[in-house]
Amino acid sequence: GGRVAWSEVQTRTVRSDATPPEILAVAPQRDARISQESLVVEVTFSETINPATLTPASFQLVNENEVPTADGSVTYNAGAKRATLTFATPPAPGRYRAQLTNAVTDSAGNSLPPRRWHFTLTETLSGQFVTYSDNPGSFIIAMDMDGDWLIVGATQAEINGNANQGAAYLFTRDNSAPGGWREVKKLTASDGAAGDEFGRAVAIDGDTIIVGAPSKELASRNQGQVYVFARNQGGPNNWGEVTRFADAVGTARFFGLEAEIVGNTFVVMPTSVLKSAYVYRRSAAGATDWTLLKQVTLDTATQNFGAGEAIALSADEQTLIASVPRAHTDANQLNEGVVRIFQQDAGGPNNWGQTGQIQASDAAEDAYFGSDVALAGDVLVVGSSFYDTSQELNATGKVYIFVRDGGVAAGWREVQIIDEPETLTRVRTLGETVKVDGDLIIATGDSDVYVYQRSTTNPEQWERIERWQAVNEPAAEFFNGIVDLDGTTIATTATLVEGAGPAIFFLELVRP
C-alpha cells in the first residue's frame, strides 16, 4: 500500500459571548423635568442589541398608578447602539418611570440587567405674540435681547418711499402691554437710502445699540456701514444716533453684516476681501467716543469666505470668537468650517491675537461648522447647520458644545454633539441659530426651537427639555429661525397665519 498524507489539523477554542449588555446613557436623565412635547426616551447600549427584543413591553413608560403608556413605539439604531421610545400622543404631565426588562438581549442572547429611572413631565409652555408698528411685509431677520430690552431688525422696511432701506424696532418689557412687551422706538439711519438693508445686524447692551446696514453704498457699492445709538442721545430715553462707522480703507464689502456689543467693546464682521473683524472701543460706559481699536485679520490660508460668518464676545470683553463656516483644511473636503479664538492681549496690549482654532471632531464636507456661535462664561456653542447626519443630502444639522480647557491646544474641549431624531424626517439645519445663557442652550432647526439644560449630574452634558413648534401655536404659520435668549426669556420671530404678517413670539421659560 501507498503512503497516506495527513494534513496538519489545527484546533481552535471557540469562546461564547456570555457578557451581558450594559446601558451607557439614558435620556431624559434621572429626576429630570422636561415638557410633554420634548419627550423622547433614549437608551444607549454598550453593544449591539437584538432589535426583536426591543418592544413596547420590554421598553416602556409607567405612570404613578403603575399603568404603562398605551401608544409607545420603539425604534433601534444599530450603528449608534441606541433605542428610542416615542409616543403618538404626549403622555399627560406627571412623574413617570422608564424601564427596560431582562427580555432585552444582545445578539448572543445575553439578557440586559433590568433598569429603571424616574423623571417628571411638565405641560408644554405657551408664549405670547407681539407685533410691531408697521410694514407687515418686512420680515425680522435679526434680534438681540438684553434684560428688559429687545431690538429687532427688518431690512425690508420701506422708509419715506425708499424700498429696503430698513429699520430697527426697540421693545421693552411691560406686563400691562399685550404680550408683555411694548414697542418704544423705531430706529432709522440719518443718511438712509433705498437698498441699505439697515437692520441686517442688531446688538444691544445697556444703553447702547449697534445696527448694521451692510448694503449701504458709500465709496463703493455694498460697502456697508454700522450705526451707534445711545439711550439718552437727543433727550431722556430718546435712543438717538450717536455716530456711524465704515471701513476707512473702503475695501470691505457688506460692512455690518454681523455685529456684537459687550460693555465698552463692539465688533463688526463684514464679508470682506480683507477677511477681518473690526474691534471698536470707547473710553468709559456711557461715553460716545467710539474709536477703531484693532482690525483683526483672520488667517486666510485655507479659507473660502462668504456670507454666514458669526462672532461672539465674552462678558469680560477679553475673548473674541469668529467663525468661518466656509473654511476648509482639506482641499477635498470644502466648507467644513472652523472657529477661531482671539484674546485681547495675545501678542501685546490690545493686539487681539489668535490663540486657538477649533473644528468638529467629526468634520465633514459642506457641514458649515460655525453657522452660528454663542459664548457664555466657559461654554462655547457652535452650530453646524448643514451637517448631513442622514447621508441623504438633507442638511439635518448638528450643535457642538465646548468648554474652556487650558490643557488642550485650542483652549477649548468638545464635550457634546447634539443632533435630533426629528432631523432625519422633517427638521433641517439644526444649529442655524444657537444661544447660551447660564445653564440653558437654545438652537433652531427649520421651524422648531429646541431648549437644552445642563445636567445636574454631569456639568459637561446638556439634555433637551423643550421643543417649541409653530404647529402648537394656532396663530403662527411658522417660526423663522431667528431666536434669542436672556435669562429665562426666549424670543423668536414668527410669521402669522392668514396674512397677518410677522411678529415676535415670547416665551418665559421656568427652569426646572
C-alpha positions, 0 to 999 in steps of 0.5 A: 500500500501507498503512503497516506498524507495527513494534513496538519489539523489545527484546533481552535477554542471557540469562546461564547459571548456570555457578557451581558449588555450594559446601558451607557446613557439614558435620556431624559436623565434621572429626576429630570423635568422636561415638557410633554412635547420634548419627550423622547426616551433614549437608551444607549447600549454598550453593544449591539442589541437584538432589535426583536427584543426591543418592544413596547413591553420590554421598553416602556413608560409607567405612570404613578398608578403603575399603568404603562403608556398605551401608544409607545413605539420603539425604534433601534439604531444599530450603528449608534447602539441606541433605542428610542421610545416615542409616543403618538400622543404626549403622555399627560404631565406627571412623574413617570418611570422608564424601564427596560426588562431582562427580555432585552438581549444582545445578539448572543442572547445575553439578557440586559440587567433590568433598569429603571429611572424616574423623571417628571413631565411638565405641560408644554409652555405657551408664549405670547405674540407681539407685533410691531408698528408697521410694514407687515411685509418686512420680515425680522431677520435679526434680534438681540435681547438684553434684560428688559430690552429687545431690538429687532431688525427688518431690512425690508422696511420701506422708509419715506418711499425708499424700498429696503432701506430698513429699520430697527424696532426697540421693545421693552418689557411691560406686563400691562402691554399685550404680550408683555412687551411694548414697542418704544422706538423705531430706529432709522439711519440719518443718511438712509437710502433705498437698498441699505438693508439697515437692520441686517445686524442688531446688538444691544447692551445697556444703553447702547445699540449697534445696527448694521446696514451692510448694503449701504453704498458709500465709496463703493457699492455694498460697502456697508456701514454700522450705526451707534445709538445711545439711550439718552442721545437727543433727550431722556430715553430718546435712543438717538444716533450717536455716530456711524462707522465704515471701513476707512480703507473702503475695501470691505464689502457688506460692512455690518453684516454681523455685529456684537456689543459687550460693555465698552467693546463692539465688533463688526464682521463684514464679508470682506476681501480683507477677511477681518473683524473690526474691534471698536472701543470707547473710553468709559460706559456711557461715553460716545467716543467710539474709536477703531481699536484693532482690525483683526485679520483672520488667517486666510490660508485655507479659507473660502469666505462668504456670507454666514460668518458669526462672532461672539464676545465674552462678558469680560470683553477679553475673548473674541470668537469668529467663525468661518463656516466656509473654511476648509483644511482639506482641499477635498473636503470644502466648507467644513468650517472652523472657529477661531479664538482671539484674546485681547492681549495675545501678542501685546496690549490690545493686539487681539491675537489668535490663540486657538482654532477649533473644528468638529471632531467629526468634520465633514464636507459642506457641514458649515461648522460655525453657522452660528456661535454663542459664548457664555462664561466657559461654554462655547456653542457652535452650530453646524447647520448643514451637517448631513447626519442622514447621508441623504443630502438633507442638511439635518444639522448638528450643535457642538458644545465646548468648554474652556480647557487650558490643557488642550491646544485650542483652549477649548474641549468638545464635550457634546454633539447634539443632533435630533431624531426629528432631523432625519424626517422633517427638521433641517439645519439644526444649529442655524441659530444657537444661544447660551445663557447660564445653564440653558442652550437654545438652537433652531432647526427649520421651524422648531426651537429646541431648549437644552439644560445642563445636567445636574449630574454631569456639568459637561452634558446638556439634555433637551427639555423643550421643543417649541413648534409653530404647529402648537401655536394656532396663530403662527404659520411658522417660526423663522429661525431667528431666536434669542435668549436672556435669562429665562426669556426666549424670543423668536420671530414668527410669521402669522397665519392668514396674512397677518404678517410677522411678529415676535413670539415670547416665551418665559421659560421656568427652569426646572 
